[in-house]
């Protein structure tokens, strides 16, 4: 596994991982990525819950206004199969939102991503890391939520831990 960004990178926290064994599932041991790229800033959460409740249902890279283009964005499964991609799209738009599905199927697990962005001052950078797709359906045993950084905690391309996750205690403890 690799985490980081080319250029400058600030990794927020080191957490544990979305594991296949439900007894060991922690989901948030993966580092979320925050990055300064040129004169801009971007944030990629480490977990999302695509269960159609309207809360943290999509995963994306979130940017401030100084990031002007998502040159490429690719999410792959554990076998390296591309499950989501976008090319030359504006940041913070539906074209950059992954709903956790591939070929109509929702598969819980850890996915790798690579994202190339361009800042308004012309500098480009690449972010890469992993994200945990945890649908958190009713009746699931709650998993540890320590270290989770959700899409809803985006504050103009920065992670803001003061923003409530709005996730149910039935999902994360």
N, CA, C and O atoms as a DFTB+ gen file, in Angstrom:
692 C
 N C O
     1  1       0.829      -1.184       0.000
     2  2       0.000       0.000       0.000
     3  2       0.869       1.241       0.000
     4  3       1.920       1.279       0.639
     5  1       0.425       2.246      -0.716
     6  2       1.158       3.495      -0.729
     7  2       0.196       4.626      -0.420
     8  3      -0.978       4.575      -0.787
     9  1       0.691       5.629       0.244
    10  2      -0.121       6.784       0.585
    11  2       0.692       8.012       0.275
    12  3       1.920       7.982       0.369
    13  1       0.041       9.083      -0.090
    14  2       0.794      10.306      -0.210
    15  2       0.336      11.204      -1.310
    16  3      -0.789      11.108      -1.801
    17  1       1.221      12.073      -1.685
    18  2       1.004      13.012      -2.768
    19  2       2.352      13.434      -3.280
    20  3       3.303      13.558      -2.509
    21  1       2.448      13.658      -4.577
    22  2       3.659      14.239      -5.123
    23  2       3.535      15.736      -4.910
    24  3       2.432      16.269      -5.035
    25  1       4.555      16.402      -4.610
    26  2       4.672      17.794      -4.195
    27  2       4.656      17.792      -2.674
    28  3       5.425      17.052      -2.061
    29  1       3.812      18.591      -2.053
    30  2       3.786      18.602      -0.589
    31  2       2.571      17.851      -0.096
    32  3       1.535      17.846      -0.761
    33  1       2.680      17.212       1.068
    34  2       1.588      16.390       1.593
    35  2       1.513      16.521       3.091
    36  3       2.527      16.546       3.789
    37  1       0.294      16.605       3.567
    38  2       0.029      16.531       4.995
    39  2      -0.928      15.379       5.186
    40  3      -2.080      15.455       4.759
    41  1      -0.475      14.308       5.821
    42  2      -1.349      13.175       6.096
    43  2      -1.897      13.374       7.486
    44  3      -1.145      13.590       8.436
    45  1      -3.227      13.299       7.608
    46  2      -3.881      13.517       8.881
    47  2      -4.091      12.177       9.538
    48  3      -4.879      11.366       9.051
    49  1      -3.412      11.930      10.616
    50  2      -3.615      10.733      11.425
    51  2      -3.215       9.453      10.727
    52  3      -3.172       9.397       9.498
    53  1      -2.929       8.454      11.482
    54  2      -2.721       7.122      10.944
    55  2      -3.718       6.240      11.667
    56  3      -3.701       6.127      12.893
    57  1      -4.588       5.617      10.885
    58  2      -5.702       4.878      11.446
    59  2      -5.560       3.377      11.159
    60  3      -4.459       3.003      10.756
    61  1      -6.559       2.449      11.320
    62  2      -6.366       0.980      11.122
    63  2      -6.997       0.387       9.874
    64  3      -6.392       0.925       8.947
    65  1      -7.811      -0.360       9.424
    66  2      -8.261      -0.663       8.084
    67  2      -9.588      -1.344       8.005
    68  3     -10.009      -2.003       8.956
    69  1     -10.246      -1.203       6.909
    70  2     -11.514      -1.865       6.636
    71  2     -11.163      -3.291       6.269
    72  3     -10.719      -3.547       5.149
    73  1     -11.347      -4.204       7.164
    74  2     -10.900      -5.577       6.964
    75  2     -12.067      -6.465       6.569
    76  3     -13.223      -6.150       6.852
    77  1     -11.757      -7.581       5.909
    78  2     -12.794      -8.511       5.483
    79  2     -13.376      -9.295       6.650
    80  3     -14.523      -9.735       6.578
    81  1     -12.616      -9.479       7.720
    82  2     -13.081     -10.213       8.889
    83  2     -13.928      -9.287       9.759
    84  3     -13.393      -8.341      10.337
    85  1     -15.260      -9.538       9.868
    86  2     -16.123      -8.641      10.637
    87  2     -15.697      -8.500      12.096
    88  3     -15.984      -7.483      12.726
    89  1     -15.020      -9.500      12.635
    90  2     -14.570      -9.425      14.028
    91  2     -13.469      -8.380      14.201
    92  3     -13.305      -7.832      15.291
    93  1     -12.722      -8.101      13.147
    94  2     -11.594      -7.180      13.238
    95  2     -11.838      -5.867      12.515
    96  3     -10.929      -5.046      12.401
    97  1     -13.058      -5.659      12.024
    98  2     -13.329      -4.496      11.197
    99  2     -13.160      -3.194      11.973
   100  3     -13.842      -2.973      12.974
   101  1     -12.258      -2.338      11.518
   102  2     -12.068      -1.031      12.123
   103  2     -12.297       0.088      11.119
   104  3     -12.695       1.184      11.511
   105  1     -12.063      -0.151       9.871
   106  2     -12.384       0.720       8.754
   107  2     -11.639       2.054       8.718
   108  3     -11.506       2.637       7.642
   109  1     -11.161       2.545       9.821
   110  2     -10.604       3.900       9.810
   111  2      -9.119       3.955      10.137
   112  3      -8.614       4.985      10.584
   113  1      -8.433       2.865       9.915
   114  2      -6.996       2.850      10.139
   115  2      -6.246       3.335       8.909
   116  3      -5.022       3.468       8.937
   117  1      -6.966       3.596       7.842
   118  2      -6.352       4.120       6.637
   119  2      -6.172       5.627       6.799
   120  3      -7.062       6.296       7.322
   121  1      -5.055       6.165       6.367
   122  2      -4.920       7.623       6.479
   123  2      -5.778       8.350       5.448
   124  3      -5.749       8.021       4.262
   125  1      -6.527       9.319       5.900
   126  2      -7.167      10.247       4.961
   127  2      -6.038      11.127       4.427
   128  3      -4.991      11.244       5.064
   129  1      -6.239      11.738       3.275
   130  2      -5.168      12.549       2.689
   131  2      -5.639      13.991       2.538
   132  3      -6.708      14.261       1.991
   133  1      -4.815      14.904       3.036
   134  2      -4.982      16.333       2.796
   135  2      -3.722      16.799       2.110
   136  3      -2.622      16.404       2.497
   137  1      -3.864      17.630       1.100
   138  2      -2.688      18.027       0.339
   139  2      -2.741      19.480      -0.104
   140  3      -3.792      19.997      -0.481
   141  1      -1.585      20.123      -0.051
   142  2      -1.390      21.446      -0.651
   143  2      -0.817      21.194      -2.031
   144  3       0.216      20.540      -2.172
   145  1      -1.483      21.708      -3.044
   146  2      -1.005      21.549      -4.414
   147  2      -1.009      22.934      -5.037
   148  3      -2.064      23.542      -5.223
   149  1       0.158      23.417      -5.351
   150  2       0.268      24.779      -5.864
   151  2      -0.335      25.735      -4.861
   152  3       0.035      25.719      -3.687
   153  1      -1.261      26.569      -5.311
   154  2      -1.925      27.501      -4.398
   155  2      -3.257      26.955      -3.899
   156  3      -4.075      27.707      -3.368
   157  1      -3.485      25.634      -4.068
   158  2      -4.751      25.027      -3.665
   159  2      -4.598      23.973      -2.594
   160  3      -3.493      23.657      -2.153
   161  1      -5.735      23.436      -2.185
   162  2      -5.780      22.410      -1.141
   163  2      -6.851      21.397      -1.484
   164  3      -7.899      21.742      -2.030
   165  1      -6.573      20.116      -1.150
   166  2      -7.523      19.037      -1.438
   167  2      -7.590      18.072      -0.258
   168  3      -6.621      17.907       0.483
   169  1      -8.745      17.443      -0.099
   170  2      -9.005      16.490       0.988
   171  2      -9.692      15.259       0.418
   172  3     -10.696      15.374      -0.285
   173  1      -9.149      14.070       0.721
   174  2      -9.762      12.797       0.326
   175  2     -10.062      12.010       1.599
   176  3      -9.128      11.575       2.273
   177  1     -11.343      11.810       1.952
   178  2     -11.721      11.084       3.169
   179  2     -11.235       9.631       3.137
   180  3     -10.912       9.097       2.076
   181  1     -11.190       9.005       4.312
   182  2     -10.748       7.614       4.380
   183  2     -11.905       6.621       4.480
   184  3     -11.674       5.413       4.450
   185  1     -13.147       7.102       4.598
   186  2     -14.289       6.201       4.718
   187  2     -15.544       6.900       4.199
   188  3     -15.682       8.120       4.298
   189  1     -16.456       6.099       3.644
   190  2     -17.789       6.602       3.308
   191  2     -18.779       5.464       3.465
   192  3     -18.392       4.296       3.503
   193  1     -20.064       5.806       3.556
   194  2     -21.103       4.825       3.876
   195  2     -22.229       4.882       2.838
   196  3     -23.273       5.479       3.099
   197  1     -22.033       4.274       1.675
   198  2     -23.025       4.360       0.605
   199  2     -24.250       3.467       0.832
   200  3     -24.442       2.463       0.147
   201  1     -25.070       3.862       1.811
   202  2     -26.264       3.069       2.148
   203  2     -27.558       3.808       1.808
   204  3     -28.627       3.421       2.281
   205  1     -27.479       4.858       1.001
   206  2     -28.637       5.602       0.501
   207  2     -29.439       6.303       1.587
   208  3     -30.645       6.500       1.436
   209  1     -28.772       6.689       2.699
   210  2     -29.466       7.454       3.736
   211  2     -29.238       8.957       3.582
   212  3     -29.733       9.749       4.384
   213  1     -28.483       9.349       2.544
   214  2     -28.217      10.765       2.301
   215  2     -27.069      11.332       3.111
   216  3     -26.803      12.532       3.042
   217  1     -26.379      10.493       3.880
   218  2     -25.268      10.950       4.726
   219  2     -24.008      10.177       4.344
   220  3     -23.968       8.954       4.475
   221  1     -22.989      10.876       3.878
   222  2     -21.705      10.269       3.520
   223  2     -21.861       9.146       2.495
   224  3     -21.115       8.167       2.525
   225  1     -22.828       9.288       1.591
   226  2     -23.106       8.248       0.603
   227  2     -22.157       8.259      -0.591
   228  3     -22.065       7.270      -1.317
   229  1     -21.452       9.371      -0.799
   230  2     -20.523       9.439      -1.926
   231  2     -19.118       9.714      -1.414
   232  3     -18.925      10.300      -0.349
   233  1     -18.139       9.274      -2.204
   234  2     -16.730       9.563      -1.909
   235  2     -16.184      10.369      -3.077
   236  3     -16.547      10.141      -4.231
   237  1     -15.312      11.307      -2.763
   238  2     -14.697      12.147      -3.782
   239  2     -13.456      12.797      -3.197
   240  3     -13.150      12.633      -2.016
   241  1     -12.752      13.530      -4.032
   242  2     -11.732      14.450      -3.541
   243  2     -12.435      15.802      -3.450
   244  3     -13.125      16.215      -4.382
   245  1     -12.257      16.479      -2.333
   246  2     -12.885      17.780      -2.110
   247  2     -11.794      18.833      -2.133
   248  3     -10.727      18.638      -1.551
   249  1     -12.054      19.955      -2.806
   250  2     -11.005      20.956      -2.999
   251  2     -11.492      22.352      -2.632
   252  3     -12.690      22.612      -2.517
   253  1     -10.520      23.238      -2.452
   254  2     -10.866      24.647      -2.303
   255  2     -10.973      25.253      -3.703
   256  3     -10.777      24.555      -4.698
   257  1     -11.281      26.547      -3.783
   258  2     -11.509      27.204      -5.075
   259  2     -10.249      27.350      -5.916
   260  3     -10.338      27.670      -7.101
   261  1      -9.078      27.122      -5.330
   262  2      -7.830      27.268      -6.083
   263  2      -7.460      26.019      -6.873
   264  3      -6.528      26.053      -7.677
   265  1      -8.167      24.930      -6.660
   266  2      -7.988      23.748      -7.509
   267  2      -9.008      23.893      -8.631
   268  3     -10.212      23.953      -8.379
   269  1      -8.522      23.948      -9.878
   270  2      -9.402      24.268     -10.997
   271  2      -9.757      23.075     -11.874
   272  3     -10.675      23.164     -12.689
   273  1      -9.036      21.945     -11.720
   274  2      -9.302      20.810     -12.587
   275  2      -8.911      19.504     -11.903
   276  3      -7.856      19.409     -11.276
   277  1      -9.761      18.515     -12.031
   278  2      -9.405      17.138     -11.685
   279  2      -8.987      16.523     -13.019
   280  3      -9.834      16.165     -13.837
   281  1      -7.685      16.405     -13.232
   282  2      -7.181      15.883     -14.504
   283  2      -7.530      14.411     -14.666
   284  3      -7.922      13.970     -15.746
   285  1      -7.386      13.663     -13.590
   286  2      -7.793      12.267     -13.622
   287  2      -8.069      11.800     -12.205
   288  3      -7.503      12.302     -11.235
   289  1      -8.947      10.837     -12.122
   290  2      -9.329      10.261     -10.842
   291  2      -9.662       8.805     -11.122
   292  3     -10.499       8.499     -11.971
   293  1      -8.991       7.901     -10.394
   294  2      -9.215       6.481     -10.627
   295  2      -9.279       5.746      -9.298
   296  3      -8.425       5.931      -8.431
   297  1     -10.306       4.908      -9.147
   298  2     -10.480       4.078      -7.962
   299  2     -10.425       2.629      -8.435
   300  3     -11.104       2.253      -9.391
   301  1      -9.601       1.809      -7.748
   302  2      -9.450       0.409      -8.130
   303  2      -9.748      -0.507      -6.955
   304  3      -9.570      -0.132      -5.797
   305  1     -10.206      -1.720      -7.270
   306  2     -10.463      -2.705      -6.223
   307  2      -9.171      -3.443      -5.863
   308  3      -8.105      -3.131      -6.393
   309  1      -9.272      -4.416      -4.968
   310  2      -8.074      -5.116      -4.482
   311  2      -7.374      -5.897      -5.584
   312  3      -6.203      -6.248      -5.440
   313  1      -8.077      -6.178      -6.697
   314  2      -7.474      -6.883      -7.826
   315  2      -6.937      -5.927      -8.887
   316  3      -6.453      -6.364      -9.931
   317  1      -7.020      -4.617      -8.622
   318  2      -6.531      -3.628      -9.572
   319  2      -7.520      -3.251     -10.662
   320  3      -7.168      -2.513     -11.582
   321  1      -8.758      -3.747     -10.577
   322  2      -9.790      -3.419     -11.563
   323  2     -10.321      -2.011     -11.286
   324  3     -10.648      -1.685     -10.144
   325  1     -10.408      -1.186     -12.315
   326  2     -10.926       0.177     -12.176
   327  2     -12.430       0.098     -11.942
   328  3     -13.168      -0.447     -12.763
   329  1     -12.881       0.652     -10.805
   330  2     -14.305       0.646     -10.466
   331  2     -14.941       2.027     -10.626
   332  3     -16.165       2.150     -10.655
   333  1     -14.103       3.071     -10.731
   334  2     -14.598       4.427     -10.948
   335  2     -13.470       5.236     -11.567
   336  3     -12.307       5.079     -11.194
   337  1     -13.814       6.100     -12.512
   338  2     -12.809       6.998     -13.082
   339  2     -13.480       8.258     -13.611
   340  3     -14.669       8.271     -13.929
   341  1     -12.689       9.304     -13.694
   342  2     -13.136      10.576     -14.255
   343  2     -11.921      11.252     -14.874
   344  3     -10.813      11.144     -14.349
   345  1     -12.123      11.948     -15.986
   346  2     -11.039      12.647     -16.673
   347  2     -11.445      14.080     -16.985
   348  3     -12.535      14.345     -17.491
   349  1     -10.533      14.998     -16.668
   350  2     -10.695      16.403     -17.020
   351  2     -12.067      16.958     -16.666
   352  3     -12.812      17.419     -17.531
   353  1     -12.386      16.903     -15.374
   354  2     -13.659      17.415     -14.870
   355  2     -13.397      18.489     -13.816
   356  3     -12.319      18.548     -13.224
   357  1     -14.384      19.319     -13.601
   358  2     -14.267      20.350     -12.585
   359  2     -14.369      19.721     -11.201
   360  3     -15.104      18.750     -11.020
   361  1     -13.650      20.253     -10.229
   362  2     -13.721      19.725      -8.868
   363  2     -15.089      19.973      -8.230
   364  3     -15.826      20.873      -8.632
   365  1     -15.405      19.159      -7.235
   366  2     -16.608      19.320      -6.414
   367  2     -17.899      19.275      -7.235
   368  3     -18.867      19.975      -6.934
   369  1     -17.894      18.445      -8.270
   370  2     -19.077      18.267      -9.113
   371  2     -19.449      16.780      -9.132
   372  3     -18.620      15.933      -8.797
   373  1     -20.684      16.456      -9.519
   374  2     -21.115      15.051      -9.532
   375  2     -20.226      14.120     -10.358
   376  3     -20.187      12.919     -10.095
   377  1     -19.523      14.647     -11.338
   378  2     -18.633      13.803     -12.147
   379  2     -17.490      13.213     -11.326
   380  3     -16.856      12.248     -11.753
   381  1     -17.224      13.786     -10.152
   382  2     -16.136      13.290      -9.292
   383  2     -16.651      12.463      -8.120
   384  3     -15.863      12.046      -7.271
   385  1     -17.939      12.224      -8.060
   386  2     -18.530      11.516      -6.915
   387  2     -18.677      10.038      -7.213
   388  3     -19.332       9.663      -8.186
   389  1     -18.071       9.188      -6.384
   390  2     -18.229       7.737      -6.528
   391  2     -19.244       7.267      -5.502
   392  3     -19.134       7.597      -4.321
   393  1     -20.230       6.500      -5.944
   394  2     -21.303       6.020      -5.067
   395  2     -21.015       4.639      -4.463
   396  3     -21.894       4.036      -3.847
   397  1     -19.797       4.146      -4.638
   398  2     -19.414       2.862      -4.049
   399  2     -19.825       1.653      -4.854
   400  3     -19.674       0.521      -4.396
   401  1     -20.342       1.874      -6.045
   402  2     -20.834       0.761      -6.863
   403  2     -19.942       0.549      -8.093
   404  3     -19.304       1.474      -8.597
   405  1     -19.926      -0.701      -8.550
   406  2     -19.278      -1.061      -9.799
   407  2     -20.192      -2.052     -10.499
   408  3     -20.565      -3.076      -9.925
   409  1     -20.552      -1.747     -11.739
   410  2     -21.508      -2.570     -12.492
   411  2     -22.793      -2.792     -11.698
   412  3     -23.366      -3.881     -11.727
   413  1     -23.239      -1.765     -10.995
   414  2     -24.486      -1.831     -10.241
   415  2     -24.394      -2.519      -8.893
   416  3     -25.362      -2.514      -8.132
   417  1     -23.265      -3.104      -8.588
   418  2     -23.099      -3.839      -7.329
   419  2     -22.356      -2.992      -6.300
   420  3     -21.387      -2.306      -6.625
   421  1     -22.818      -3.050      -5.078
   422  2     -22.157      -2.378      -3.964
   423  2     -21.319      -3.430      -3.236
   424  3     -21.856      -4.406      -2.714
   425  1     -19.997      -3.226      -3.205
   426  2     -19.114      -4.190      -2.560
   427  2     -18.303      -3.470      -1.493
   428  3     -17.504      -2.581      -1.789
   429  1     -18.524      -3.873      -0.245
   430  2     -17.793      -3.299       0.877
   431  2     -16.333      -3.702       0.781
   432  3     -16.013      -4.807       0.343
   433  1     -15.451      -2.808       1.190
   434  2     -14.032      -3.148       1.203
   435  2     -13.149      -1.926       1.065
   436  3     -13.617      -0.789       1.120
   437  1     -11.866      -2.182       0.885
   438  2     -10.868      -1.134       0.735
   439  2     -10.538      -0.976      -0.742
   440  3     -10.336      -1.962      -1.451
   441  1     -10.484       0.251      -1.194
   442  2     -10.192       0.584      -2.574
   443  2      -9.022       1.560      -2.610
   444  3      -8.895       2.414      -1.732
   445  1      -8.171       1.435      -3.621
   446  2      -7.063       2.376      -3.814
   447  2      -7.503       3.464      -4.789
   448  3      -8.339       3.236      -5.663
   449  1      -6.923       4.649      -4.620
   450  2      -7.234       5.723      -5.555
   451  2      -5.974       6.487      -5.920
   452  3      -5.005       6.547      -5.164
   453  1      -6.029       7.066      -7.108
   454  2      -5.012       7.996      -7.599
   455  2      -5.772       9.164      -8.205
   456  3      -6.684       8.982      -9.013
   457  1      -5.381      10.368      -7.801
   458  2      -6.072      11.573      -8.268
   459  2      -5.027      12.588      -8.703
   460  3      -4.092      12.876      -7.955
   461  1      -5.175      13.131      -9.899
   462  2      -4.299      14.194     -10.379
   463  2      -5.123      15.475     -10.475
   464  3      -6.170      15.507     -11.121
   465  1      -4.632      16.534      -9.818
   466  2      -5.343      17.810      -9.828
   467  2      -4.422      18.922     -10.312
   468  3      -3.197      18.801     -10.273
   469  1      -5.040      20.007     -10.769
   470  2      -4.278      21.179     -11.203
   471  2      -4.815      22.399     -10.467
   472  3      -6.022      22.629     -10.395
   473  1      -3.879      23.172      -9.925
   474  2      -4.224      24.404      -9.209
   475  2      -4.293      25.580     -10.185
   476  3      -3.791      25.506     -11.306
   477  1      -4.917      26.653      -9.738
   478  2      -5.083      27.851     -10.571
   479  2      -3.738      28.432     -11.007
   480  3      -3.654      29.048     -12.070
   481  1      -2.683      28.246     -10.205
   482  2      -1.379      28.790     -10.579
   483  2      -0.615      27.849     -11.517
   484  3       0.572      28.060     -11.768
   485  1      -1.289      26.809     -12.039
   486  2      -0.704      25.929     -13.040
   487  2       0.020      24.711     -12.496
   488  3       0.409      23.832     -13.265
   489  1       0.207      24.642     -11.199
   490  2       0.916      23.497     -10.616
   491  2      -0.037      22.313     -10.488
   492  3      -1.173      22.445     -10.031
   493  1       0.467      21.149     -10.909
   494  2      -0.306      19.918     -10.822
   495  2       0.318      19.013      -9.772
   496  3       1.516      19.092      -9.501
   497  1      -0.501      18.157      -9.186
   498  2      -0.013      17.203      -8.203
   499  2      -0.869      15.957      -8.217
   500  3      -1.997      15.954      -8.709
   501  1      -0.302      14.896      -7.662
   502  2      -1.007      13.618      -7.624
   503  2      -1.185      13.193      -6.174
   504  3      -0.241      13.228      -5.386
   505  1      -2.400      12.795      -5.833
   506  2      -2.732      12.251      -4.515
   507  2      -3.004      10.765      -4.689
   508  3      -3.545      10.341      -5.711
   509  1      -2.630       9.978      -3.694
   510  2      -2.953       8.559      -3.755
   511  2      -3.109       8.020      -2.345
   512  3      -2.496       8.521      -1.402
   513  1      -3.932       6.997      -2.214
   514  2      -4.195       6.399      -0.913
   515  2      -5.268       5.342      -1.024
   516  3      -5.464       4.752      -2.086
   517  1      -5.971       5.101       0.084
   518  2      -7.018       4.094       0.131
   519  2      -8.237       4.654       0.843
   520  3      -8.131       5.542       1.689
   521  1      -9.398       4.115       0.484
   522  2     -10.658       4.508       1.104
   523  2     -11.454       3.249       1.410
   524  3     -11.433       2.282       0.649
   525  1     -12.155       3.277       2.539
   526  2     -12.978       2.157       2.969
   527  2     -14.438       2.432       2.600
   528  3     -15.015       3.433       3.025
   529  1     -15.024       1.543       1.814
   530  2     -16.424       1.600       1.426
   531  2     -17.168       0.728       2.449
   532  3     -17.104      -0.499       2.387
   533  1     -17.870       1.368       3.384
   534  2     -18.581       0.648       4.447
   535  2     -20.053       1.048       4.425
   536  3     -20.420       2.057       5.028
   537  1     -20.914       0.269       3.733
   538  2     -22.319       0.641       3.589
   539  2     -23.097       0.773       4.896
   540  3     -24.075       1.518       4.951
   541  1     -22.692       0.080       5.927
   542  2     -23.318       0.228       7.234
   543  2     -24.835       0.081       7.139
   544  3     -25.578       1.054       7.264
   545  1     -25.265      -1.127       6.921
   546  2     -26.693      -1.379       6.790
   547  2     -27.307      -1.714       8.136
   548  3     -26.615      -2.148       9.057
   549  1     -28.609      -1.507       8.241
   550  2     -29.321      -1.755       9.479
   551  2     -29.094      -3.205       9.924
   552  3     -29.170      -4.132       9.117
   553  1     -28.819      -3.381      11.200
   554  2     -28.568      -4.700      11.747
   555  2     -27.096      -5.061      11.814
   556  3     -26.731      -6.044      12.458
   557  1     -26.222      -4.262      11.142
   558  2     -24.780      -4.501      11.234
   559  2     -24.313      -4.226      12.653
   560  3     -24.879      -3.381      13.346
   561  1     -23.290      -4.933      13.080
   562  2     -22.664      -4.650      14.365
   563  2     -21.837      -3.380      14.212
   564  3     -21.055      -3.274      13.267
   565  1     -21.989      -2.405      15.125
   566  2     -21.200      -1.177      15.016
   567  2     -19.703      -1.491      15.050
   568  3     -19.256      -2.384      15.770
   569  1     -18.948      -0.742      14.263
   570  2     -17.500      -0.903      14.231
   571  2     -16.852       0.319      14.858
   572  3     -17.491       1.368      14.951
   573  1     -15.590       0.212      15.295
   574  2     -14.908       1.378      15.864
   575  2     -14.840       2.522      14.862
   576  3     -14.509       2.313      13.695
   577  1     -15.149       3.720      15.314
   578  2     -15.143       4.883      14.441
   579  2     -13.966       5.806      14.689
   580  3     -13.865       6.866      14.072
   581  1     -13.070       5.411      15.592
   582  2     -11.887       6.217      15.874
   583  2     -11.063       6.422      14.612
   584  3     -10.694       5.453      13.949
   585  1     -10.777       7.655      14.279
   586  2      -9.962       7.954      13.113
   587  2     -10.734       8.102      11.819
   588  3     -10.142       8.429      10.790
   589  1     -12.037       7.871      11.837
   590  2     -12.821       8.024      10.614
   591  2     -12.877       9.490      10.212
   592  3     -13.123      10.366      11.042
   593  1     -12.648       9.745       8.936
   594  2     -12.782      11.081       8.372
   595  2     -13.712      10.961       7.174
   596  3     -13.367      10.353       6.161
   597  1     -14.890      11.546       7.306
   598  2     -15.987      11.357       6.365
   599  2     -16.084      12.484       5.342
   600  3     -15.547      13.570       5.557
   601  1     -16.775      12.223       4.223
   602  2     -16.994      13.273       3.228
   603  2     -17.679      14.516       3.799
   604  3     -17.348      15.635       3.406
   605  1     -18.617      14.337       4.706
   606  2     -19.358      15.471       5.258
   607  2     -18.475      16.400       6.094
   608  3     -18.874      17.522       6.402
   609  1     -17.290      15.941       6.456
   610  2     -16.374      16.752       7.254
   611  2     -15.448      17.593       6.377
   612  3     -14.406      18.065       6.834
   613  1     -15.833      17.775       5.128
   614  2     -15.102      18.616       4.189
   615  2     -15.421      20.085       4.469
   616  3     -16.585      20.473       4.575
   617  1     -14.380      20.879       4.586
   618  2     -14.525      22.314       4.805
   619  2     -13.652      23.024       3.777
   620  3     -12.498      23.349       4.054
   621  1     -14.206      23.263       2.590
   622  2     -13.494      23.928       1.500
   623  2     -12.152      23.261       1.206
   624  3     -11.123      23.930       1.114
   625  1     -12.177      21.928       1.058
   626  2     -10.967      21.199       0.707
   627  2     -10.079      20.836       1.876
   628  3      -8.959      20.364       1.680
   629  1     -10.560      21.048       3.090
   630  2      -9.826      20.702       4.312
   631  2     -10.713      19.798       5.167
   632  3     -11.937      19.929       5.151
   633  1     -10.099      18.890       5.904
   634  2     -10.834      18.091       6.893
   635  2     -11.135      18.973       8.092
   636  3     -10.266      19.714       8.551
   637  1     -12.368      18.900       8.610
   638  2     -12.745      19.646       9.807
   639  2     -13.402      18.684      10.788
   640  3     -14.570      18.327      10.636
   641  1     -12.637      18.269      11.800
   642  2     -13.122      17.341      12.815
   643  2     -14.214      17.920      13.697
   644  3     -14.857      17.183      14.444
   645  1     -14.435      19.232      13.626
   646  2     -15.519      19.848      14.391
   647  2     -16.880      19.646      13.722
   648  3     -17.918      19.865      14.347
   649  1     -16.877      19.233      12.461
   650  2     -18.125      18.945      11.766
   651  2     -18.590      17.557      12.189
   652  3     -17.818      16.600      12.129
   653  1     -19.822      17.441      12.608
   654  2     -20.380      16.153      13.015
   655  2     -20.426      15.193      11.824
   656  3     -20.687      15.609      10.695
   657  1     -20.172      13.911      12.083
   658  2     -20.210      12.906      11.013
   659  2     -21.643      12.592      10.603
   660  3     -21.889      12.182       9.468
   661  1     -22.580      12.779      11.509
   662  2     -23.991      12.472      11.331
   663  2     -24.262      10.983      11.139
   664  3     -25.380      10.591      10.804
   665  1     -23.241      10.156      11.352
   666  2     -23.416       8.703      11.235
   667  2     -24.074       8.152      12.489
   668  3     -23.837       8.641      13.593
   669  1     -24.886       7.150      12.315
   670  2     -25.630       6.526      13.397
   671  2     -24.710       5.731      14.314
   672  3     -23.716       5.155      13.872
   673  1     -25.057       5.708      15.597
   674  2     -24.298       4.877      16.547
   675  2     -24.548       3.393      16.270
   676  3     -23.849       2.537      16.813
   677  1     -25.530       3.085      15.436
   678  2     -25.742       1.704      15.005
   679  2     -24.649       1.265      14.035
   680  3     -24.446       0.072      13.813
   681  1     -23.945       2.244      13.458
   682  2     -22.911       1.971      12.453
   683  2     -21.505       2.039      13.046
   684  3     -20.703       1.123      12.867
   685  1     -21.216       3.128      13.751
   686  2     -19.884       3.358      14.321
   687  2     -20.005       3.597      15.818
   688  3     -20.882       4.336      16.263
   689  1     -19.126       2.973      16.593
   690  2     -19.136       3.186      18.035
   691  2     -18.055       4.149      18.466
   692  3     -17.925       4.439      19.655
